[in-house]
C-alpha cells in the first residue's frame, strides 16, 4: 500500500482529487499500527484459547482509554489533528508490550504444564 498508494487511491477518488494528498498523509501515519497489532492479535488468540480473557480486557481498556486518549490530549497542542493517528500508533505499541508481558510473565502456562507433567 505504501508503494502503490497514489495509484490505488486514484482508482477510487479520481486522479486529480484533492483528497489524495490528505489520504496519503494519513496512510503514512496510520500504517505503522499494523505490525504491533498483528503481534497482539496472535498472542491474544493464544491466550484466549487457554482461557486468559480478563487480562486482555484490562489491557484493551487501558490502551483504548488511558493511553490512546491520553496521548491524543497530550500531543494535540503540538501535532494538531495528526495527534489522533499518532495516538493510535502509541496505543498499539503499548497494547503489544503489555500483551507480551502477560504472555511471558503471567504464569498462564503453569496449570497446563502441571497436567502434562502428571500425564
C-alpha positions as CSV (number, residue, x, y, z in Angstrom):
1,X,0.0,0.0,0.0
2,X,2.9,2.4,0.7
3,X,4.4,1.8,-2.8
4,X,1.1,1.9,-4.7
5,X,-0.9,4.3,-2.5
6,X,-1.4,7.1,-5.0
7,X,-2.5,4.9,-8.0
8,X,-4.8,2.9,-5.8
9,X,-6.4,6.0,-4.3
10,X,-6.7,7.5,-7.8
11,X,-8.9,4.5,-8.8
12,X,-11.4,5.4,-6.1
13,X,-11.1,9.1,-5.8
14,X,-10.0,10.2,-9.3
15,X,-6.5,11.1,-10.3
16,X,-6.9,14.8,-9.6
17,X,-8.8,14.6,-6.4
18,X,-7.6,16.9,-3.6
19,X,-8.3,14.1,-1.1
20,X,-5.3,12.1,-2.4
21,X,-2.6,14.0,-0.6
22,X,-4.6,14.0,2.6
23,X,-5.2,10.3,2.3
24,X,-1.5,9.6,1.7
25,X,-0.6,11.7,4.7
26,X,-3.0,9.8,7.0
27,X,-1.9,6.5,5.5
28,X,1.8,7.2,6.2
29,X,1.0,7.8,9.8
30,X,-1.6,5.1,10.4
31,X,0.0,2.2,8.6
32,X,2.6,1.7,11.3
33,X,0.0,0.4,13.7
34,X,-0.4,-2.9,11.8
35,X,2.8,-4.6,12.9
36,X,2.2,-4.3,16.6
37,X,-1.5,-5.0,16.1
38,X,-0.5,-8.3,14.3
39,X,1.7,-9.4,17.1
40,X,-1.1,-8.5,19.6
41,X,-3.7,-10.5,17.8
42,X,-1.6,-13.6,17.5
43,X,-0.8,-13.5,21.3
44,X,-4.4,-12.7,22.2
45,X,-5.6,-15.7,20.2
46,X,-3.1,-18.0,22.0
47,X,-4.0,-16.6,25.4
48,X,-7.7,-16.7,24.8
49,X,-7.5,-20.4,23.7
50,X,-6.2,-21.2,27.1
51,X,-8.8,-19.1,29.0
52,X,-6.9,-16.0,29.7
53,X,-9.5,-13.4,29.0
54,X,-9.6,-10.8,31.8
55,X,-6.1,-9.7,31.2
56,X,-6.9,-9.0,27.6
57,X,-9.9,-7.0,28.5
58,X,-7.9,-5.0,31.0
59,X,-5.1,-4.3,28.5
60,X,-7.6,-3.2,25.8
61,X,-9.4,-1.0,28.3
62,X,-6.2,0.7,29.5
63,X,-4.8,1.1,26.0
64,X,-8.0,2.5,24.5
65,X,-8.9,4.9,27.2
66,X,-5.8,5.8,29.2
67,X,-3.1,5.5,26.6
68,X,-4.9,6.5,23.4
69,X,-7.0,9.3,24.8
70,X,-4.1,10.5,27.0
71,X,-1.7,10.5,24.1
72,X,-4.2,12.4,21.9
73,X,-4.8,15.1,24.6
74,X,-1.0,15.5,25.2
75,X,0.0,15.5,21.6
76,X,-2.8,17.6,20.1
77,X,-1.2,21.0,21.1
78,X,1.9,20.1,19.1
79,X,0.6,18.0,16.3
80,X,-3.0,19.1,15.8
81,X,-5.2,16.6,14.1
82,X,-2.3,14.3,13.4
83,X,-2.3,13.5,17.1
84,X,-5.3,11.2,16.5
85,X,-3.2,9.0,14.3
86,X,-0.1,9.0,16.4
87,X,-2.2,8.1,19.5
88,X,-3.4,5.1,17.6
89,X,0.3,4.0,17.0
90,X,1.3,4.6,20.6
91,X,-1.7,2.7,22.0
92,X,-0.9,-0.2,19.6
93,X,2.7,-0.4,20.8
94,X,1.6,-0.3,24.4
95,X,-1.0,-3.0,23.8
96,X,1.6,-5.2,22.2
97,X,4.1,-4.6,25.1
98,X,1.5,-5.4,27.8
99,X,0.3,-8.5,25.9
100,X,3.9,-9.7,25.5
101,X,4.3,-9.2,29.3
102,X,1.2,-11.2,30.0
103,X,2.2,-13.9,27.6
104,X,5.7,-14.4,29.0
105,X,5.3,-13.5,32.7
106,X,1.8,-14.1,33.9
107,X,2.0,-17.8,34.7
108,X,-0.9,-18.9,32.5
109,X,1.0,-21.9,31.3
110,X,1.7,-23.3,34.8
111,X,-1.6,-25.4,35.1
112,X,-1.1,-26.8,31.6
113,X,2.5,-27.8,32.3
114,X,1.4,-29.4,35.5
115,X,-1.1,-31.6,33.7
116,X,1.5,-32.6,31.1
117,X,3.9,-33.5,33.9
118,X,1.3,-35.6,35.6
119,X,0.2,-37.3,32.4
